[in-house]
Amino acid sequence: MPTSSCSAPQDRSSPNRPGRASPPESWPTRAVPSWWSPVTSPQTRNPSPLTEVLRTPEEAFSGLPDYPFEPNYFEWNGIRMHYLDEGAGKPVVLFHGEPTWSFLYRKVIPPLVDAGYRCIAPDYVGLGKSDKPVDDAFYTFDMHTESVTALLTSLELTEATVVGQDWGGPIGLRFAVEHPEIVTRLVVLNTGLFSGHGSMSESWMAFRDWVERTPDLPVDLLMSRSEAHPWGADVLAAYGAPFPSVDHKAGIRRFPMMVPLQADHPGAAEMLGVREQLASWEKPAYVLFSTGDPIFSTRTGERLADLIPGAGPLDTINDAAHFLQEDRGEEVGRRIAAWLQSLE
């Protein structure tokens, strides 16, 4: 990876940047808030020779709806990672996908805490309140797994339940199968494991190509296209809050590029390994998919439930799209809590 000095990042939001593709006119990009300046902001840091790192100022997160949680921080290789840690009892670790962050689980956490569980929700490096390296190449499946593993092992967890959705599936499930001494239960929500052996849909490939040509991704608009029902402007703004400029968006740009298209693609062998280890996972597992997800169908959920020996039949939840934690978060929390209590 290229090295960099402590100097401010170059302005990557320029419309003349080579290779920049303009989104459709109906897809406005987020303006850079007045409080952030790549030249004067003390949030511009370089704790590591690997890459320049940005930190989204706390002001960006003021007034978030229904997010009363106290922040917690962990330092990994000079990069500050944020996580939530709410409640007491057996731990439930909530892995988000992209372009989301721990905000996605704000409705899921209260029912679990009320049922007597401790909820831990990390923000991946590059997302949420965690620091954001500006180099796209910094972001890999291995990096996300290693950084989250370092955070979670520092908490000395035992008898943990892993909950994963979207990219939280591959990352969370990999953590689980690599740390069976920590994880005793799995909850799988609207996700999949891609090892490069199948073909991707034309619509997904078109989306991947658009992301590759569009560095300044309009996060709030992307999220709005996943609504089962309108979430409200304040909620959509909250999903975009961690990314006040194009420089903050390397992590979310990179995720679609990380999906293996061929068996020799980086991360493909690791995902295949996760799948193979899940095929012998006999500890309890609960697979819950929404019926309205255009990305991961209930058929994908059925295949995952069939793959994992410890899983029962697929459970489904109606009136929810891809982000079921947003559309039906309280119900998701109640169902997970009820399943966990049935095992006690």
QUIRATA-V850031 format. One record per run of one state. SS is the DSSP state (A for helix, B for strand, O for the rest). FROM is the first residue (numbers start at 0). TO is the last residue. Records with the same first field share a line. If there is no record, write none. Layout:
# QUIRATA-V850031
SS->FROM-TO, FROM-TO
This chain:
# QUIRATA-V850031
O->0-43, 45-51, 54-56, 61-70, 76-77, 86-88, 95-100, 114-115, 122-130, 133-134, 138-139, 154-158, 165-165, 178-181, 189-200, 213-217, 224-231, 240-244, 258-266, 278-283, 290-296, 307-309, 311-313, 317-322, 327-327, 343-343
B->44-44, 52-53, 71-75, 78-85, 89-94, 116-121, 131-132, 159-164, 182-188, 284-289, 310-310, 314-316
A->57-60, 101-113, 135-137, 140-153, 166-177, 201-212, 218-223, 232-239, 245-257, 267-277, 297-306, 323-326, 328-342
